[in-house]
Amino acid sequence: MHSLTFYLSLLVLLPSLGLALPHDLPRRELSSRSNAPKRSFQLPIQRRRSPQPSMRKRGTYSGNTGLGDFLDLFYTVPITIGNTSTAVNIDTGSSDLWVTSDACATKICLSTNMRPYPAAQIQPAGGSVDLLYGDSLTGTHASGPVAQDVGTIAGISMPQQAFAAISDTNSTSVMNGANGIFGLGFPSSSQVQNTVVNAKFNNPSTTDSFVMSTASDGPLLSRLAMSGELDQPMFSIMLQRDTIDVSGNNGDLTIGSLPDGIDNSSLTWVPVRLYNSKDGGLTPPTFAPNEIYPLRWEIDIDAVYLDGQKLPESTLTGKGLSKTDKGTVSALIDTGNSLIRGPSDVVDNILSTVSSAYSADENADPTFPCATPHDLSFQIGGKMFGVDPRDFVSQNQTGDATTCIANNIVETDPPSFGALFQWSLGDPFFKSNLVAFYYGNLTNPSVDPPRIGFMSMVPSNADDLLRQEVNNAQAAGGNFESTSQAAPTGTASTTIVATATSVSVPTVVPSGAPAPAASVPSGQNSAQASSAPHVTVRTALASLLCSAAFWIVFAVL
């Protein structure tokens, strides 16, 4: 158990720990931010058209490694960059990979016990970045040069992986067993890729070079998705519970497929929200002028419920929104956010409902009886996906398991240009639901659109389990159980180097012919859930000398 001093210090840090969402990312063009055989991998979370397409057989390689967790606030994955093995936060709310270098001398950098990347080994990729995270209430930054080195996760490597070697940051992710952030988002939000492309192509005036360079210069998982090495261009995440009741799912990050034992028909798949350039999204390239690209892992939600009652929608209006965006309620699905964040008026409604103290005084803490379970649920694709009552509640004071606090749900900024979501569903949601992320075709999303699949993991007796844990805590001196574990580090025993030059090209399906079969995602049961995407052919350009033929192919398509 932890001391009262520990928890007080944790409360001081909590506002900056909550959200790892990059802001100031909208880009109509590529404005510079620089200063000058198929496989799947399961990582158990242990807490702390080309004229001649080539087809590959699916391989059987798998790689396993553990992840760390710090009190359900940070979830980390071991990663190797070059010869440096370290651990970084997994973050579906951002797109860039960064680690601190030994050139960083800020108090935060000096507080980590993880091995920094040697500044003397930096292979410059051109320019530097200043990455901004959080919202107007919780903002942090990380800045440094963009470099390239071999990036390895779960035994699979990508050569010349672009990343930021951070030399200045106040990000609290660089604490408690982490040394940076592993962004799992879309290329459209990647400032690192933008910086590399601007350096390579002398600040191009169109997005053509940016889109076509994702396979070689994009985020690590985006490159893997385009490489043809994965069974499916996807990953899935379940998070384990390490506070209140150390139990629940065996947390894991699975790359290239669904986790073992999970049937695809059990998931509800919904489309990722796409961003027009007028809403802050990527301007389409000249070779695909009608494409609309995803900006982040964001989906529309039907409604929000508390204890079975539908909550009124927010009356707050965002700034700079187009007419088509007003009235749409969407949510960012974000592992980098340790909380549930929503519109201030809806959050106030929730807290006033569960807490008589907060209802009487909005400046009071939203306390309520620990043994009173509450069900906060989000209707997605016509189905309900709730937050387990054990993930809604938090211990308010050490030694008191009678009065708890609802501090896992807080307010956030209203929708704005480039950030249209009203909700951000963070780690409490991931502890209660399996979430699968399908990239689809990153060059031509209309051919194979991105999806997110959801599967509730909340047991039918969750209310009883909460009451049992309250009884256990009261019998243990008023303290709920909690734990933290560091992510194991070390060089992967097997390394597979995937190609870094492949691109996604649409598969042409004759009229009336069935689409290629796919095991993921499919099996839709909900009428409101989107149809399953099909598998597209990934091909590679032999060299830059073939570029003229490539453009002809796209012109014909």
Protein Blocks (a to p, Z undefined) as FASTA:
>chain_A
ZZfklmmmmmmmmmmmmpccdehkbcfblcdfbfkbgcddddddebjadfbacdddddfb
dcddddddeehlaccddddehjaccdddddfkbcbdcdddfkbccfklmmpcbdcddfkl
pcceeiaddddeddfklccddddddddddddeehiacehiacdddfbdcbfklgghiabd
cdfbdfklmmklmmmmmmmnoppabfklmmmmmmmmmcfklmmmmnomambacddddddd
fehjaghjdddddehiacehiafklpccdddddddfknopacddfklmmbccdfbdcddd
fbdceehiacdddfbdcehiafklgopacddddfkbcbdcddfklmmmmmmmmpmklmmo
mkbccdddfklccdddddeehiacdddfklmpccfbghiakbccdfkbccdddddehiab
fbdcdfklmmmpccdddebjaklmmlmccddddddfbdfklmmmmmmmmmmmmmnoopac
dddddddedddfbdcdddfkbccddddddehiacdddfbdehiabfkbccdddddddddd
fblklmmmmmmmmmmZZ
